[in-house]
Amino acid sequence: MERKFNFDQILDRTRERSKTWDFRTLKPGALPMNGAETHYACPIPVREAVKAVADWPIYGYPYFTEEFVNAAAGYQKRRHGWDCNPAWIEFVGGIVPGIAFVLQAVTQVGDQVLMNAPAYSPFRSTVEANDRVVVESMLKVSPEGASFDWEDMERKFSDPGTRAFILCDPHNPTGKCCTMEELARIDTLARQYGVFVIVDEVHADFVFRGRHIPYPTVSEYARLHSAVVINPSKTFNVAGFRTGAVIIPNEGLHAAVNKHILAVKGISRTITGVAAFEACYDGRCDDYADAVCAYVRENLLWLEAFLKTRLSQVSLVRPDGCFVCWLDCNGLGFATQKELMAFLDGTGVMLSDGSDYFADGDGRGYVRMAYAFPRSQLQEALEHLENAVSAL
Ligand SMILES: Cc1ncc(COP(=O)(O)O)c(C=O)c1O
């Protein structure tokens, strides 16, 4: 049977201005497993929608319709079971800008903003660039997966200086996906100590066990004291459009966030980006979302088996979702993170340095690997790594 999507296809990304495949810096033959993106062709309805805009010879000021917010709300309803009101949604030019707008509205200069570590480093930089203070709560990691340190979480939530918590669910870099019990516990802490919760759900389509639970669905309190940031960028490989949306159900807080969005009037909202966003989310690409998640999950199963049988010096922190994973490389025996990274650099497999994921810059012997590649590329890269480790 002919497959509808060919995720095995290797695309020459030198034609693209891809940051991950930057051939000005990438060594020939190296595989950049350090970019949190997939390497699959984006869905045809998206390409058609963008082409339809591009084919007309004028790119003038656009008017915007309700289709953008309706598409985003519809996707939340269909895919994640959240009865999301389109009126709660605003366009933002990316997840991190969305978080920044919310921080500006719900916290003050000097306030503490809590996040789990390891953390996607732009969370830290946006908090700091907005003159707020980063506080980390370390996740506990083991081969079984990542988990919250609840004692530490309560200590940090209860600090009167802590005004907001950035939750990344599914979590980059560990692939941890929150259960209902965990989200309810966060909600209890948030309620008890008056901490606003900002949730980055950009990886929500990649959940391998159970289903993704949008944080605001946990309770009425959570709905009214949180903001969720979403983007089709990861699922559909459309990050270059710089789209995104922030969802704030609380009317007063929504207005407060919107004031900051309006202060930079229309930033990054383009006719092509809006067309792509709508095509991703309005139902035309749901089958692609299912198929890409299934393919990536197969990659993970393959990767897990490979590490266990052929590269046991590297230990996987078992992810529940996402397409990045957190690898414990302490078994390779390097004395420092710098030596570990120098070794990996020479293998032709580019991985993200664990040092980038902690405020203290100590990588603790960990790296992040992105594995949403055509399977043959993934296999080739892991074999390179295996050979290099054998030669150590
Ligand atoms: C957890 C997380 N949030 C946000 C982003 C960036 O999102 P956007 O496509 O909106 O720039 C990434 C990309 O790596 C990510 O992994």
The ligand as an SDF file (V2000), in Angstrom:
LIG
                    3D

 16 16  0  0  0  0  0  0  0  0999 V2000
   10.3010   23.6500   24.5640 C   0  0  0  0  0  0  0  0  0  0  0  0
   10.4360   24.5850   23.4140 C   0  0  0  0  0  0  0  0  0  0  0  0
    9.7700   25.7420   23.4370 N   0  0  0  0  0  0  0  0  0  0  0  0
    9.8490   26.6130   22.4130 C   0  0  0  0  0  0  0  0  0  0  0  0
   10.6250   26.3510   21.3040 C   0  0  0  0  0  0  0  0  0  0  0  0
   10.6790   27.3470   20.1980 C   0  0  0  0  0  0  0  0  0  0  0  0
    9.4210   27.4840   19.6810 O   0  0  0  0  0  0  0  0  0  0  0  0
    9.1130   28.3920   18.4070 P   0  0  0  0  0  0  0  0  0  0  0  0
    8.9870   27.4930   17.2360 O   0  0  0  0  0  0  0  0  0  0  0  0
    7.8600   29.0800   18.7330 O   0  0  0  0  0  0  0  0  0  0  0  0
   10.2660   29.3440   18.2670 O   0  0  0  0  0  0  0  0  0  0  0  0
   11.3370   25.1670   21.2460 C   0  0  0  0  0  0  0  0  0  0  0  0
   12.2180   24.8880   20.1080 C   0  0  0  0  0  0  0  0  0  0  0  0
   13.2220   24.2350   20.2310 O   0  0  0  0  0  0  0  0  0  0  0  0
   11.2230   24.2510   22.3120 C   0  0  0  0  0  0  0  0  0  0  0  0
   11.8270   23.0690   22.2770 O   0  0  0  0  0  0  0  0  0  0  0  0
  1  2  1  0
  2  3  1  0
  2 15  2  0
  3  4  2  0
  4  5  1  0
  5  6  1  0
  5 12  2  0
  6  7  1  0
  7  8  1  0
  8  9  2  0
  8 10  1  0
  8 11  1  0
 12 13  1  0
 12 15  1  0
 13 14  2  0
 15 16  1  0
M  END
$$$$
